[in-house]
Structure formats: structure tokens, C-alpha cells
Amino acid sequence: MSFEKELQNWEKKVKESEKKVPPRNVPFTTISDMELPLLSTPKDLDEIGFDYLKDLGFPGEYPYTRGVQSNMYRGKLWTMRQFAGFSSPAETNKRFKLLLAQGQTGLSTAFDMPTLMGYDADSPKGQGEVGKCGVSISSIEDMEELFVGIPLGEVTTSMTINGPAIVILAMYFALAEKNGVPKEKIRGTLQNDILKEYIAQKEWLFPIRPAVALVTDTIEFGTEHYPNWNTVSISGYHIREAGATAVQELAFTLADGLGYVEECMKRGMDIDEFAPRLSFFFDIHNDFFEEIAKFRAARRIWAKLMREKYKAKNPKSWMLRTHAQTAGVSLTAQQPFNNIVRVAIQALAGVLGGVNSLHTNSMDETLALPTDEAVMIALRTQQIIAEETGVAHVADPLGGSYFIESLTHRVEKEAMDYINKIYEMGGIVEAVEKGYPQAEIANSAYRFQRQMETNDKVMVGVNKYKTIEAKRTMDTLYIDRSVEKKQADKVKALRARRDNAKWQSSIDQVKKDAEAGKNMMPSIIEAVKNYATLQEVCDTLRGVYGIYRDVGSF
């Protein structure tokens, strides 16, 4: 009997069975509302014209659907990072050393809100926030304290900062130079994705176009001087956390990346000079298979666009290398120990999706910055996946699954629909100025919230399986207010003892270069070497570029 006939017979049996046991009264969709079939078969692949070599291929080979390394995790496990940063540089330095001693293989730095917005620890605009959601960095002296005793030429460092990213990067490069570390040994990633700030996270300093130019400055400078540093991590994480669907996260993230590619090419840069050092950063949400499909589709889309549209010739330019982080927005204050389970499942999806670097959230991050114990559980989650489950032994073990391949195709197609619409608008900068991605995300966030309220979507412990909890006894990390005074006093003392003639000369040069439209990296590096503070550099740039006011999306 033919496959078609057998399939029809099975479908009849299903209908008969459902008369006796009806399907549960829930929407059978992904968390992003993609309709799901009861069963996937070879018919699904026939309908999309699936071609093994064209659509799937082999790991480490175009179109990289199955991963960017030929032997994947057999050769090298993903980099295990835990986001760390709180209080003073000295306290964060202790956390860094704890994590490195426990087997973490890369550092990931969180900065506090004043730093993220380009203000020093003694600024009135940062009162009450110093050291609260990350580490306080006002000067190169703080940067020295943050990394004391850590060999910058041996570890990779990730820094999650965007608006003033060029200044923080200048401090890091200046510190490495002071420590005598060769430029080619400096490895790590600066988030530095300002477009997603306007789209989602809303931590900006300057108007869109000069801000994008600063990102391009760092890519240009890094390409020439720091060959192993990723000067931008194009970030879908915050887009997803703001309420985007998986498809929107993928589409808007790749569109941001394409925007930076086009800006670099406008400066006359060869795509194969800078594209190999572009990196990405995605969220991993609760829908297990949708997330796996998203990572596979991301690599395929990027490879096709880089090779076919932008004519990159170096295979490394076609490779989408990505860090990923479990979904902070999925963590719940209710029944917080449930978050350990959520994070484990999300992390497994990231590994099966072929990520290159992974951060697992701590169970208590919905309540406060994580405690040492919670951080260790999150790190051990990755290590158990790597060492005990066996999933790292096989490259892309879900490859060829009728369901996974058809879902990957659907995610790719819907993401490309968004990307093509953005091309029609003139590119991502124009789309952001019009508020297009912002409005799409706002609509999705509203729809999801309504689904939660009607129980069409479930979060265990929140709108289903709720319990009456006793007074919470979980310990959380407390940042003492004395940190703010200590950090403020430090920056004031720095200003009092520095060579003001050298400082003034370097700040004047920053202003001149900004007015002339020059690459800003050299003058900012020189300024921070002369102990210009973060805010002093940012205020100088604000004086030239102005500040940004959000147009709003409703």
C-alpha cells in the first residue's frame, strides 16, 4: 500500500479516536502562535521542496544549517558564560574569579544603569542606581580594578553595553595595552548594537544616525587593529524580551546586522575584512522546538544573504556565530525554583540548536541580581548538559526530522518576509526611524499578555497551578547604598589628581574629531588614558550629536 493511502487511513483512525477522546481545549501552536501539525511526515518536506544539500548540508559547510563547526561540540564545547556584574569593580572581580575557578570559560560583564546611560557614579542622574543592576564603571581606574589578576590575553570577555559602548571598549583596549597584552591576543565581544536599543531596550544616548556611525567606527577600528575581537554582538535577546515573537526576533536581529554591513560597505570596507568578526546574540524562550528551528534558520538566512546578496567570498563571512541566553522574561517570581527547570530546558534547546556560547540565567534573577549559589546552579546546568546527557556527542542530532526541517523552513520564510519589507522601506535605519519594528513588537507583546490573561498561554505558577505561598525566605543579593558613595568619592578623587592639561587637550580632540566626522576610537582611547571619565566623554559627544527622544509607538 502506498504512503498516501496509509496516511489517509491513519488520519481516519485519528478522527474516530477523537470522537471518544477529544483533543484538549488548548491552542496547538508555538509560543509565537505558529500552527502546529499533529504529525510531520515526508509529505511536509515534499511540499517545501526540501533538498538535503541545498537546505541542510553538513556541519561546518554552507548553508550552516547544522552548525558552523564541522565536528561541533566533539571538538570544542560551547563557551559557558554567566552574566556577572554588581556593586563595585572589586566585588565583581571576586565573582569573576569564582566563576573562572569553577570551570567557566569566558567572562560576561553587566554594567549598572548610570554606566549604561553614560553617567559617572557621582552624577545626580544616577542616584540610587549605582552598582544595582551591574558593575559601576566611571574611568579606566575602575576598569583596572575590575580585571585585576585576570589574564586578559587568556580569557574572552563579553561586555553588555550599547549607548556608551565605544568608551567602555576604549578603556578595555587601553587597559590591555597598559598590561602589555598583544592586540592579537585580545579576544571577546562588545554588544554595541545600538539599533536594537531604539527597537527594544531603550538605553540610548545620541540620535540614531550618529549612534550607528559610532558602531561603525568600532567595527572599522577593530578590523584594523584587533583581529580577534568581536566589536558588535547583534542582539535579538532584548528584542525578544520586549515581547517579539521568535520570527520577529530573528528578522529584526538579522536586519540590524545587515544595516551594519551596509554602513561598513559605504565606508569602502571590503565585506570579507569585517564580516567574519560579526557575532550575534539570541534569546532562548520556552518553546523547545521553535527555538531550535530559529537558530538553524538564522544560520541559513545569514549564509544565503552574505554569499548571494552581499557577494562575500570568505566562508567565514557566511557563518553566523551566536551567543545565546535563556529567557529572563520567562522567569517568574512566583515559585522561583521552577525557574531552574525552565532554564535547563531552554539551555538544552540552545545546545541542540547549535549555539557557540551560552549563558544560563539564575533562578533568582527575577527578584534581584543572582546570589553565588544561584549562579553556581545555573553554571552546573550547562555542565550537566555538556558532560552527562550525551547531546554534545552528535552534530545536529535533530537534523532530518520531518518536523524540525519543516518548522525551520517556516521560520526562515516568515523571517525573510519581514526582512524584505525592511529592504523595501530603505533599510533598518529608515524602518526604525518610522517606528516599524517597535510597533510590531508592541502588538505582539500585547497579544501575548492578553493570551496569558485568558489562559490561552500558560505559565506554571502564574496563571495555572498556583499555590498560596508563605512569606518568601529565599536569600537575594543586596547592594548596600555605601557602594554609591565609595564609587562617587573615587571618581571625584581621580578628577582632583589627574593632569588636567593632558585631560583637557584629549577632551578637546574628542570634540574636534566628532565635529569632523572622524573615526572616534583613537581620540577616545587617548582621552581615557588621560583619565577622562565615561560621562565626560559622553557629554562631549552629546554636545556635538545632541540627544535622542523616542517618537513612541502606539
C-alpha positions, 0 to 999 in steps of 0.5 A: 500500500502506498504512503498516501493511502496509509496516511489517509487511513491513519488520519481516519483512525485519528478522527474516530479516536477523537470522537471518544477522546477529544483533543484538549481545549488548548491552542496547538501552536508555538509560543509565537502562535505558529500552527502546529501539525499533529504529525510531520511526515515526508509529505511536509518536506515534499511540499517545501521542496526540501533538498538535503544539500541545498537546505541542510548540508553538513556541519561546518559547510554552507548553508550552516544549517547544522552548525558552523563547526564541522565536528561541533561540540566533539571538538570544542564545547560551547563557551559557558558564560554567566552574566556577572556584574554588581556593586563595585569593580572589586566585588565583581572581580571576586565573582569573576574569579569564582566563576573562572575557578569553577570551570567557566570559560569566558567572562560576561560583564553587566554594567549598572544603569548610570554606566549604561546611560553614560553617567559617572557614579557621582552624577545626580542622574544616577542616584540610587542606581549605582552598582544595582543592576551591574558593575559601576564603571566611571574611568579606566581606574575602575576598569583596572580594578575590575580585571585585576589578576585576570589574564586578559590575553587568556580569557574572552570577555563579553561586555553588555553595553550599547549607548556608551559602548565605544568608551567602555571598549576604549578603556578595555583596549587601553587597559590591555595595552597598559598590561602589555597584552598583544592586540592579537591576543585580545579576544571577546565581544562588545554588544554595541548594537545600538539599533536594537536599543531604539527597537527594544531596550531603550538605553540610548544616548545620541540620535540614531544616525550618529549612534550607528556611525559610532558602531561603525567606527568600532567595527572599522577600528577593530578590523584594523587593529584587533583581529580577534575581537568581536566589536558588535554582538547583534542582539535579538535577546532584548528584542525578544524580551520586549515581547517579539515573537521568535520570527520577529526576533530573528528578522529584526536581529538579522536586519540590524546586522545587515544595516551594519554591513551596509554602513561598513560597505559605504565606508569602502570596507571590503565585506570579507575584512569585517564580516567574519568578526560579526557575532550575534546574540539570541534569546532562548524562550520556552518553546523547545522546538521553535527555538531550535528551528530559529537558530538553524534558520538564522544560520541559513538566512545569514549564509544565503544573504552574505554569499548571494546578496552581499557577494562575500567570498570568505566562508567565514563571512557566511557563518553566523556565530551566536551567543545565546541566553535563556529567557529572563522574561520567562522567569517568574517570581512566583515559585522561583525554583521552577525557574531552574527547570525552565532554564535547563530546558531552554539551555538544552534547546540552545545546545541542540540548536547549535549555539557557540556560547551560552549563558544560563540565567539564575533562578533568582534573577527575577527578584534581584541580581543572582546570589553565588549559589544561584549562579553556581546552579545555573553554571552546573546546568550547562555542565550537566548538559555538556558532560552527562546527557550525551547531546554534545556527542552528535552534530545536529542530532535533530537534523532530518526530522520531518518536523524540525526541517519543516518548522525551520523552513517556516521560520526562515520564510516568515523571517525573510518576509519581514526582512524584505519589507525592511529592504523595501522601506530603505533599510533598518535605519529608515524602518526604525526611524518610522517606528516599524519594528517597535510597533510590531513588537508592541502588538505582539507583546500585547497579544501575548499578555492578553493570551496569558490573561485568558489562559490561552498561554500558560505559565506554571505558577502564574496563571495555572497551578498556583499555590498560596505561598508563605512569606518568601525566605529565599536569600537575594543579593543586596547592594548596600547604598555605601557602594554609591558613595565609595564609587562617587568619592573615587571618581571625584578623587581621580578628577582632583589628581589627574593632569588636567592639561593632558585631560583637557587637550584629549577632551578637546580632540574628542570634540574636534574629531566628532565635529569632523566626522572622524573615526572616534576610537583613537581620540577616545582611547587617548582621552581615557588614558588621560583619565577622562571619565565615561560621562565626560566623554559622553557629554562631549559627544552629546554636545556635538550629536545632541540627544535622542527622544523616542517618537513612541509607538502606539 
